[in-house]
Every structure is written in C-alpha cells, then in structure tokens.
Amino acid sequence: MKKYSIVRIGSEYVVQAGETRILKVASRREAAKLVTDAAELLQEEPAPGAGEGSSIGRDMPDVS
C-alpha cells in the first residue's frame, strides 16, 4: 500500500498517494476523513467470490 499524505497548496488541500496527486479538497478535515475512509476500505477483506470472473452473471447471446 502506498503512503498517503495531505499537502496544502494555496487555499486547497491535496491528497497524495506516494508522489501522485489524487484528490483536491477545500478543508484539511475533509482530506483527513477521506484518507481514513480509504485506508479502512483497503483493510477490509474482499467479498466472497471477488476476483472470480465477472461480478455480474450474464447469458451469452446465441449467435447463428
């Protein structure tokens, strides 16, 4: 997992993953909440069956 940081640029706060800027927000509090939420989501276990082909079952059309 990359290291996340929050950098102030002018009057905005930029969330960075490593050296890549990924999100710009108006408040530091909002930036910190988003980073915390993202970190929690990344720590959750994947749903059962995740990564096993398509997530939506579809019938293949009959091509004649």
N, C-alpha and C positions, 0 to 999 in steps of 0.2 A: 504494500500500500504506500502511496506517495505521501509526503509530508505536506500538510495544508498550512497555509499562513494567510493572514489578513494584513493588507498593506493600505495605508491611506494615501490617496493620490488626489490632491486638491481637496474638494469637499466630499469626495466619494471614497468608499472602501472597496477594495478589490480582493476577492478570494482567489488564492493561487494554489495550484497543486504542483508542487515542485517549482519550476520556473514558468509554468504555463498559467496565464491569467484565464480564469474560467467564469467569473461572475462579478458584476459590479452592483453594489447596493448603496443606499443613502446613509445607513447607520451602522456603527460597529456592532451594536447589539443584534441587529438583524443578520449581519455576516456571521457572528459567532453562533447564533442559533442554527443557521443553515449548515455550518461546518459540523456542529454537534449532531444534527439530524442525519447528515450524510454518513458520518462515522458510525452511528448506531445501525443504519441500514446495511452498511458494508459488513458489520459484525454478525448480522443475523444469518441463520442457516438458510440455504436455498430451499425453496419449496420442493416437496417430493415430486420426482419426475422432471425436475428442471434440467434442461440440457439434453433431454432425450427426444430429439427431433422437434417437430413443430409443436407449439403450445396450443394450437387450435386444430382439432381433428377435422379433416375435410375429405370428402369423397372425390376421387379423381374423375374428371369427366370422361365419358365414353367417346373416344374419337374413332369414327368409322370412315 
